[in-house]
Amino acid sequence: MLLFDEIEKAVSSPTAPMAKLLLSLLDEGICTEQSDGTKVSATGRGDRPHLECGAGQARRPGPPVPRQPEELVRATKDVLQGFFAPEFLARIDLVTTTAPLDDDARARIIALHTARVAKAYGVEVESVSAAFVTEALRRWSTLAGYGTREIIRWIEEAVADEMIAARAGVPPR
């Protein structure tokens, strides 16, 4: 199994060198090292390209992102045409999509991650304050261009001292 994570960063257009390499891999089952010509067989395996091509477009002003699964897959395929040649897309058997997260889903993620961080400190969280969730949501929207990892880092930094204090038995502020 080969996983190509965020390959759209390497495939800037259907004629980019990485696009040609991936097409060759899907077409012939062989990867050829460009510098020395070494060939490696890649037959009998499955490929999973993971892309975030449409993620930036989902955040841009304009028509709303489709919510119906069929419409979302069609919109995703339309975006993929800007990155990959038709002969590459014809070899893709399945396209799955995820709709952008709404604030309710983000709030649940914030609460879950806060509980996960607390557990790492040996502390059990009974609830997460609304003020903390609101601040995390505000920061998440300002960090949108940097991905989810940034809000996860912020949560870890924001609660670390409280978790250490709770573990030591110091009452919360």
CORSUL-V184487 format. One record per helix or strand of 2 or more residues. SS is the DSSP state (a for helix, b for strand). FROM is the first residue (numbers start at 0). LEN is the number of residues. Records with the same first field share a line. If there is no record, write none. Layout:
SS: FROM-LEN / FROM-LEN
//
This chain:
b: 1-4 / 29-3 / 38-3 / 46-4
a: 6-3 / 16-12 / 54-5 / 68-12 / 85-4 / 102-18 / 129-13 / 143-3 / 147-20
//
